[in-house]
Amino acid sequence: MNVLNYLKHLLGMGGCMRVHRLLFEYAQGELDEATRRKLDAHLADCPGCLKFVESYRQTIATTRQCCQQPVEIPPELQRKLENFIAKKL
């Protein structure tokens, strides 16, 4: 089972945007402990998914290196932006 299908199965959802957000949070170390453990257990037995997650981490790191210095977004503005994106996608 590939990582996207596994995550959809694990979370009981069909939305790709939510799966990609989960992968991003996993790659950034931002998942809650229970979800991270489940994903870690799957990755330990699935070289294909592990390779996918590692390439995802590399993509995030490379993108950050190519962008300008990070700018802190005020928490209220970040919440508004996340709500807007969630409604549009």
HELIX and SHEET records of a PDB file:
HELIX    1   1 VAL A    3  LEU A   11  1                                   9    
HELIX    2   2 CYS A   16  ALA A   27  1                                  12    
HELIX    3   3 GLU A   33  ALA A   44  1                                  12    
HELIX    4   4 PRO A   47  CYS A   66  1                                  20    
HELIX    5   5 PRO A   75  LYS A   88  1                                  14    
END                                                                             
